[in-house]
Amino acid sequence: MTGLRYVYAVCRPFVTPLQAELTGVAGAPAGLLHHHGLVAVVSTVPEADFGEEALKAHLEDLDWLAATARAHQGVVDALTTVTTPLPLRLATVFRDDSAVRVMIEAREDHFRALLDRLDGRVEWGVKVYAEEAAAEPAGAAPAAPEKPASGRDYLRQRRARGQAKEETWQRAERFAHALHERLSARAEDFRLHPPQNSALSRESGLNVLNAAYLVPRAHSEEFVELVDHTKEEEPGFRVELTGPWAAYSFTGDTGDTGGTAEGAGVADAGEEVP
């Protein structure tokens, strides 16, 4: 093959074929590179777009970055249906097959340990949002603000609004904590991520829980049912479930795709993964 090698993930050999006509980054088909009993899932990408300087320029292009991330995720999602993959960072590129093999050899023990730990497990994401309506009693219409008659009335209204916000926040914390306790009891491991900024995520409401749970695939149906049962428990809060995903949150730097490519570049044989 000519061109650079884009590596999506590392996994163990598997017998179930990937979906037909699976294409990855730059529209290239994904292939398997076997080495030392492990498999790197790769495709060939043009150096004109993925050489070091070209890649740095592309990473400033949000549309290009989003399309590349979607293609990367599509391959990892397809892998997750047939095996347990360890996703590599977005835009992990090597000069040739030899460089990919060197990478596998350099991290072989690390990969095997992670695969042993994550075999047969998937990641589920759970987010809780406190909606604006949480400050109002269930079923009540928002009250029109009373026009202050004096400075004292104005201060009283400000204190009341502050108390309402504080009560809403306390309710949200209690609900999120209780939900996390129930979900973590059904999971083998969890990660609590920082709450998302609503201005950046464009989600309504205040994100009060942003967690990932490692769950055996065989127990995923029970986990999903547990989340579904909580969605109507507390008025004013929205519970969102995503997955199943490859175990991004539980693979350390190996699984950091996260929509970024910090340190991305082209690695030659003998160099570490960027």
C-alpha positions in Angstrom: 0.0 0.0 0.0 1.2 3.5 -0.7 0.4 6.5 1.5 0.4 6.9 5.2 -1.2 4.6 7.7 -4.0 6.0 9.8 -4.6 3.8 12.9 -8.1 3.7 14.5 -7.7 1.1 17.2 -5.9 -2.0 18.5 -7.7 -5.2 19.3 -7.3 -8.9 19.4 -8.0 -11.0 16.3 -11.7 -11.6 15.7 -13.6 -13.9 13.3 -16.9 -11.9 12.8 -16.4 -9.8 9.6 -16.7 -6.1 9.8 -19.7 -4.6 8.0 -19.4 -4.6 4.2 -18.1 -1.5 2.5 -17.0 0.1 5.8 -15.1 3.2 5.0 -13.1 5.4 7.3 -11.1 8.6 7.2 -10.8 10.2 3.8 -13.2 7.6 2.4 -10.6 4.8 2.6 -11.6 1.3 3.5 -10.5 0.0 6.9 -8.2 -3.0 7.0 -6.5 -5.2 9.5 -2.8 -5.4 10.2 -1.9 -8.4 12.3 1.2 -8.4 14.5 2.3 -10.3 17.6 -1.2 -11.7 18.2 -2.7 -8.2 18.1 -4.5 -6.3 15.3 -4.2 -2.7 14.3 -7.2 -1.4 12.4 -5.8 0.9 9.7 -6.5 2.7 6.5 -4.3 4.4 3.9 -4.6 8.1 3.8 -2.8 10.6 1.4 0.3 12.3 2.7 -0.9 15.6 1.0 -3.6 15.7 3.7 -2.1 13.8 6.6 1.6 14.7 6.4 2.7 16.7 9.4 2.4 20.2 8.1 -0.8 19.5 6.2 -2.3 17.8 9.2 -1.5 20.8 11.5 -3.3 23.1 9.0 -6.3 20.8 8.7 -6.7 20.7 12.5 -7.5 24.4 12.4 -10.4 23.6 10.0 -13.4 22.7 12.2 -15.4 21.3 9.3 -12.6 19.0 8.3 -11.9 18.0 11.9 -15.6 17.1 12.5 -15.8 15.0 9.3 -12.6 13.2 10.3 -13.8 12.6 13.8 -17.1 11.2 12.5 -15.3 8.8 10.1 -12.9 7.7 12.9 -15.9 7.1 15.2 -17.7 5.2 12.6 -14.9 2.6 12.3 -14.6 2.3 16.1 -18.3 1.8 16.4 -18.3 -0.9 13.8 -15.4 -2.6 15.7 -17.3 -2.4 19.0 -20.1 -4.6 17.5 -17.6 -7.5 16.8 -14.8 -7.2 19.4 -13.3 -5.0 22.2 -11.3 -2.3 20.6 -8.8 0.1 22.2 -9.4 3.3 20.2 -6.3 5.4 19.5 -6.2 9.2 19.5 -7.8 11.0 16.6 -5.3 11.5 13.7 -2.8 8.9 14.8 -0.7 8.4 11.6 2.4 6.4 10.8 4.7 6.4 7.8 4.1 2.7 6.9 3.2 -0.7 8.2 6.6 -1.2 9.7 6.1 1.8 11.9 2.7 0.5 13.0 4.3 -2.8 14.0 7.0 -1.1 16.0 4.2 0.8 17.9 2.5 -2.5 18.7 5.7 -4.0 19.9 6.5 -1.0 22.1 3.1 -1.0 23.8 2.3 -4.7 23.6 2.1 -5.3 27.3 0.0 -2.2 27.9 -2.4 -3.2 25.1 -2.8 -6.7 26.4 -3.4 -5.6 30.0 -6.1 -3.2 28.9 -7.7 -5.8 26.6 -7.8 -8.3 29.4 -9.5 -5.8 31.7 -12.0 -4.5 29.1 -12.9 -7.7 27.3 -16.7 -8.1 26.9 -17.4 -4.6 28.4 -18.7 -1.4 27.0 -19.0 2.2 28.1 -22.3 3.9 28.7 -22.5 7.7 29.2 -25.1 9.3 31.5 -25.7 13.0 31.8 -28.2 14.8 34.0 -29.4 18.3 33.2 -31.4 20.7 35.5 -33.9 22.4 33.4 -35.1 26.0 34.0 -38.5 24.6 35.0 -36.9 22.8 38.0 -37.2 26.0 40.0 -41.0 25.9 39.7 -43.3 23.3 41.4 -44.3 20.5 39.0 -47.2 21.5 36.8 -47.1 25.2 37.9 -46.9 27.9 35.4 -44.0 30.3 35.9 -45.1 33.3 37.9 -44.8 36.8 36.4 -42.2 38.8 38.4 -43.8 41.2 40.8 -42.9 44.8 40.0 -40.9 46.1 43.1 -42.6 49.0 44.9 -39.5 50.1 46.6 -35.8 49.3 47.0 -36.7 47.0 49.9 -39.1 45.1 47.7 -36.4 44.8 45.0 -33.9 43.4 47.5 -36.5 41.0 48.8 -37.2 39.7 45.3 -33.5 39.3 44.6 -33.1 37.2 47.8 -36.1 35.1 46.8 -34.7 34.4 43.3 -31.3 33.5 44.9 -33.0 31.1 47.3 -34.9 29.5 44.5 -31.7 29.0 42.5 -29.9 27.5 45.5 -32.8 25.2 46.2 -32.8 24.0 42.6 -29.1 23.4 42.7 -29.4 21.4 45.9 -32.2 19.3 44.5 -30.1 18.7 41.3 -27.1 17.7 43.4 -29.2 15.3 45.5 -30.8 13.7 42.4 -27.5 13.4 40.5 -25.7 11.9 43.5 -28.5 9.3 44.1 -28.6 8.4 40.5 -24.8 8.0 40.3 -24.9 5.7 43.4 -27.4 3.5 41.8 -25.7 3.3 38.5 -22.2 2.8 39.9 -23.5 -0.2 41.9 -24.5 -1.8 38.6 -21.2 -1.0 36.8 -17.7 -2.4 37.2 -16.1 1.0 37.1 -17.0 4.6 36.4 -15.5 8.0 35.6 -16.9 11.3 36.6 -16.1 13.9 33.9 -16.3 17.7 34.4 -19.8 19.1 33.7 -20.3 20.4 30.2 -20.6 24.1 29.6 -24.1 24.6 28.1 -22.9 27.5 26.0 -20.4 25.2 24.3 -22.5 22.0 24.2 -25.7 23.9 23.1 -27.7 21.7 25.5 -30.6 23.2 27.5 -30.3 23.2 31.2 -27.4 23.0 33.6 -25.3 19.8 33.4 -25.0 18.4 36.9 -23.8 14.9 36.1 -21.5 13.8 33.3 -20.4 10.3 33.9 -19.2 7.2 32.1 -19.9 3.6 33.3 -18.1 0.4 32.4 -20.6 -2.3 32.1 -20.4 -6.0 31.0 -22.1 -6.2 27.6 -24.2 -9.1 28.9 -25.6 -6.8 31.6 -26.2 -3.7 29.4 -29.9 -4.3 29.0 -30.4 -4.2 32.8 -28.3 -1.0 33.0 -30.3 0.7 30.3 -33.6 -0.2 32.0 -32.3 1.2 35.2 -31.5 4.6 33.6 -34.9 4.6 31.7 -36.7 4.1 35.0 -35.1 7.2 36.5 -36.1 9.6 33.7 -39.5 10.5 35.1 -38.6 10.3 38.8 -37.9 13.9 39.5 -39.6 16.7 37.6 -37.3 19.4 36.2 -34.4 17.1 35.4 -33.4 15.5 32.1 -31.4 12.3 32.0 -29.6 11.4 28.8 -28.1 8.0 28.1 -25.5 7.4 25.3 -23.8 4.2 24.1 -22.8 1.5 24.0 -19.3 2.9 23.2 -15.9 1.5 23.1 -14.4 2.0 26.6 -12.9 5.4 25.8 -13.0 6.6 29.4 -11.2 3.6 30.8 -8.2 3.2 28.4 -6.1 6.1 29.6 -4.2 8.0 26.9 -4.8 5.1 24.5 -8.5 5.9 24.2 -8.2 9.7 24.0 -10.0 10.6 20.8 -12.2 13.3 22.4 -12.5 15.3 19.2 -9.0 16.7 19.4 -5.6 15.7 18.1 -3.2 17.3 20.4 0.3 16.1 19.5 -0.9 14.7 16.2 1.7 14.1 13.6 3.4 11.4 11.5 5.4 8.7 13.4 8.2 6.8 11.8 9.4 3.3 12.9 10.9 3.5 16.3 8.9 6.6 17.4 6.3 6.5 20.1 2.6 7.0 19.3 2.0 10.8 19.1 
